[in-house]
Amino acid sequence: MQMKKWKPAGVVAEGDPIDIGGPNPWTQSWQRVQEAAVELPHPAHQSQSHRLMVYTIQVAGRAVEFAAGEVSANVWAFYVPVEQVGS
């Protein structure tokens, strides 16, 4: 089974720019990845866990993957993958 590790990219108000390894995701078309959502801690409040969906955006012919979800009213957490583990 393949498991992905994720690292926080940040928490921003909806629409505010954030660096996920490409252009501001709010200006791109998000494509949902066909895999289960991931359960990750809130970057600023580690005791809170949130269910985030996994998406990709296209950047210069390559897919940039990230997990994102609304963690409070109009506030979004973003995570990016760091490595593949398992087999």
C-alpha positions as a Python dict, from the first residue, in 0.01 Angstrom:
ca = {
    (1, 'M'): (0, 0, 0),
    (2, 'Q'): (130, 346, -90),
    (3, 'M'): (118, 617, 174),
    (4, 'K'): (202, 980, 114),
    (5, 'K'): (360, 1206, 370),
    (6, 'W'): (244, 1567, 374),
    (7, 'K'): (397, 1889, 504),
    (8, 'P'): (207, 2211, 573),
    (9, 'A'): (232, 2485, 311),
    (10, 'G'): (31, 2727, 522),
    (11, 'V'): (-304, 2862, 629),
    (12, 'V'): (-462, 3154, 444),
    (13, 'A'): (-789, 3336, 410),
    (14, 'E'): (-984, 3215, 107),
    (15, 'G'): (-840, 3380, -205),
    (16, 'D'): (-515, 3496, -43),
    (17, 'P'): (-200, 3382, -227),
    (18, 'I'): (-5, 3081, -101),
    (19, 'D'): (304, 2903, -237),
    (20, 'I'): (235, 2537, -318),
    (21, 'G'): (512, 2501, -576),
    (22, 'G'): (338, 2687, -855),
    (23, 'P'): (112, 2982, -919),
    (24, 'N'): (-145, 3097, -665),
    (25, 'P'): (-389, 2804, -654),
    (26, 'W'): (-688, 3039, -627),
    (27, 'T'): (-620, 3155, -985),
    (28, 'Q'): (-606, 2798, -1121),
    (29, 'S'): (-854, 2524, -1199),
    (30, 'W'): (-832, 2254, -931),
    (31, 'Q'): (-874, 1893, -1037),
    (32, 'R'): (-973, 1650, -762),
    (33, 'V'): (-743, 1349, -738),
    (34, 'Q'): (-930, 1020, -731),
    (35, 'E'): (-808, 903, -393),
    (36, 'A'): (-940, 917, -41),
    (37, 'A'): (-925, 1242, 149),
    (38, 'V'): (-640, 1278, 396),
    (39, 'E'): (-677, 1345, 767),
    (40, 'L'): (-415, 1601, 873),
    (41, 'P'): (-358, 1827, 1172),
    (42, 'H'): (-426, 2200, 1151),
    (43, 'P'): (-81, 2358, 1087),
    (44, 'A'): (-125, 2611, 1368),
    (45, 'H'): (-333, 2394, 1606),
    (46, 'Q'): (-186, 2044, 1600),
    (47, 'S'): (-456, 1904, 1831),
    (48, 'Q'): (-721, 1975, 1564),
    (49, 'S'): (-752, 1724, 1281),
    (50, 'H'): (-915, 1807, 946),
    (51, 'R'): (-1024, 1603, 645),
    (52, 'L'): (-860, 1757, 337),
    (53, 'M'): (-920, 1670, -27),
    (54, 'V'): (-627, 1613, -266),
    (55, 'Y'): (-609, 1824, -583),
    (56, 'T'): (-377, 1902, -872),
    (57, 'I'): (-324, 2214, -1080),
    (58, 'Q'): (-136, 2223, -1411),
    (59, 'V'): (186, 2428, -1411),
    (60, 'A'): (402, 2442, -1725),
    (61, 'G'): (287, 2098, -1837),
    (62, 'R'): (326, 1928, -1500),
    (63, 'A'): (76, 1848, -1226),
    (64, 'V'): (131, 2016, -889),
    (65, 'E'): (-40, 1814, -616),
    (66, 'F'): (-168, 1955, -287),
    (67, 'A'): (-421, 1884, -15),
    (68, 'A'): (-655, 2163, 91),
    (69, 'G'): (-960, 2223, 301),
    (70, 'E'): (-1154, 2492, 482),
    (71, 'V'): (-1053, 2468, 848),
    (72, 'S'): (-1273, 2754, 971),
    (73, 'A'): (-1497, 3012, 806),
    (74, 'N'): (-1313, 3126, 489),
    (75, 'V'): (-978, 3001, 624),
    (76, 'W'): (-800, 2726, 429),
    (77, 'A'): (-511, 2495, 518),
    (78, 'F'): (-281, 2372, 240),
    (79, 'Y'): (-38, 2079, 248),
    (80, 'V'): (207, 1950, -13),
    (81, 'P'): (349, 1597, -45),
    (82, 'V'): (705, 1543, 75),
    (83, 'E'): (782, 1184, -21),
    (84, 'Q'): (642, 845, -108),
    (85, 'V'): (675, 566, 151),
    (86, 'G'): (573, 203, 146),
    (87, 'S'): (517, -14, -159),
}
